[in-house]
Amino acid sequence: GLDLGVVQDSQDRSRLMKLKSWAQNSGWPAELRAAALESYSHNVSDDDVGAIIESFVESDDEVLKLGAMRAMIEYGPGHFTRFLELQLRSTDIDTREAAALAMGQSTDESVVPMLTMTAREDLEPTVREAAYMALGNVGTRAALNALVQLRANASDDEVDVIDASIQYATELQELLEIRAGLFDM
């Protein structure tokens, strides 16, 4: 955190430790613990973040699971992909939306088929839009191709979101190609 300028002094460290302790304190309300974890997850230099997220994922409390997915957005979904895929099938709209957004933080192409299916089949527009944005964030060629195909059957209301996601994915691809070219020199 100090290297990134997020934690600048002992007072900032103290605040982060409070957030961590609140997230881990099972005596606190689930809403507070979830919000504390989400805020603390910005501190990606702490290996405990992943462990706390995992404990929330394994919880029976839906508020904690939702908090874990929101923390994954900041921390990165990594090995939580299978959990997120299951959450895309939830009956809760917020849970499906958070899962799609968290999956969008992955660079793993294995999330593209599930996000594409969600974008195509979910009945809730906000969840479909989250899946479009997630595909744009993944930014691989497979994700870009999926977005182009999804655009062909999208409603007029969704075309702008898809176009923005396509633009973002295209720019990301261009940056990756430039970066690869620099390293090939």
N, C-alpha and C positions, 0 to 999 in steps of 0.2 A: 503494500500500500504506500509506503514512503517513496519508493521508486516511481510510482505513478502519480504522486502528488495528491492521492486521495486521503492519506493519513499524513498530516503535516506536523502534529505535535502530540504530546502526551494526553492532552484533552481529547483529541480525536481518537486516540487509541482507547481511552477510557470509554468513550461513547460506543465504539465498536464492541468492546468487551461487554458492555451492558446489553447491546442488541443480541449478542451471542448468548448471554446468560438468560435473557428473556425467552429466546427461541427454544432453549433447552429446558426451561422450567415448566414441568408438567402441571404445576399448580396455577399457572397463569391461564387466562381464557385462550381458546384456540385462535381466535381472531387476532389477538395481540401477538401470540407466538408466530403465526403465519406472517404477519406484517413485519415483525422483527427479523425473521429469516430472510424475507424478500429484501429488506434493507441491508442486512448483513452480507447477503450473497454478492454484493458489489465488491466485497473484500476477497477476491479470488485467490489471493496469496495464502489463505488459510486452508489447509487440507481438511479441516473439520467441517467446512461448508458442505462438502459432498456427503459426509457422514450424517450431518443433520438433515439434509435433504432426503437421504435414504431412510432415516428414521420416520420422517413425515410421510414418505411414500408408503411405508409399511403400516402406518397407522390406520385405524378404522374410522378416524374422524375425517369427514369430507372437507372440512375447512382447512385442516392441515395438509391434506393432499393437494388442494387447490393452491395453497401457499407454497408447497414444494414445487409445483409446476411454474408458478410465477418466479420463484427463485432460480429455477433451471433456465429461464429466459436470460437472466443475468449471468449465471454461472456456466451455462452450456449444458445441453442434455446428455452428452456423452453416452454412458452406459445405461441411461434411463430410457432409451428409445423404445424398448418393449413395453415398459410401463405407459409411456405416452401413447403408443398405438392402442393399448387397451382403453385409455381415457378418451380417445376419439370416438369410442362406441358408447360413452356414457349417455344417460338420459338428460343430464344437466348441460345446458347451453354454455354456461361460463366455463365448465370443466373442459368441454370440447374445444372451445375457443382458446383457452390457455394452453391446452395440449398442442394444438396446431402451431401456435406462436412459439412455444418452446422447441418444437421440432424444427422450426425455421432457423434455429441457431446452430443446427448441425451442418457439417460439410459432408456428411455421409449420404451418398446417393440412395442408400437403402430406404430413406424416409420418403423419397419422391413418390413411389406407388401409393402409399397410404395417404399422403397429402393430396394426391391427384384424385383418389377415390372420394376423399372427404369433400374436396372442392366440387366434384361432380354430383355427389349424391346427398349430401347433408341438406336437410330441409330448411335449416336456419341460415338466413343470409349473412349474419355476422360471423358464423363459423366458416362458411364458404369463403368470405373475404379474408378471414385469418389464414385459411389454407392457401389462398392466392398469394398473400403477402409472404407467407412462410416459404413457398416455392421460389419466390423472387429472392428471398434472403439466402436460400440454399445456393442458388445461382449457378448450378452446374448446367451442362448442356441438356441433360435429361430433364431437369426442372424447367429450363427455358422452353424446351419442346412441349412439355406438358402444358405450360401456360398458353402457348400458341394454339394448341388443340382445344383447350378449355375455352378460349376466347370465341371460337367459332360457334359455340352453343350457349354462350353467356347471355344473360338478360342485359338490357340497356343500362340498368343501374349498376351492374358489376363490371362493365367494360372498362371504365376509368380505373378501377382498382387493378384489374388485370393488366391494362396498358402500363400503369406505373410499375407494377411488379416485373413486367417484361423489360421495361427500360432499365430498372435497377439490375436485373439479372444480366442484361446485355452489357451494361457498364462494368459489372463485376467480372464478366468473362473477358472483356477487353483489358481490364487491369491485370488479370491473371496471365493473359497472353503477353502483355508487356513485361511483367515480372519474370515470366519464364524466359523471354528473350534476353533479359538482362543477365540472367544466370547462365545462359548458354554461351555468353561472350567469353 
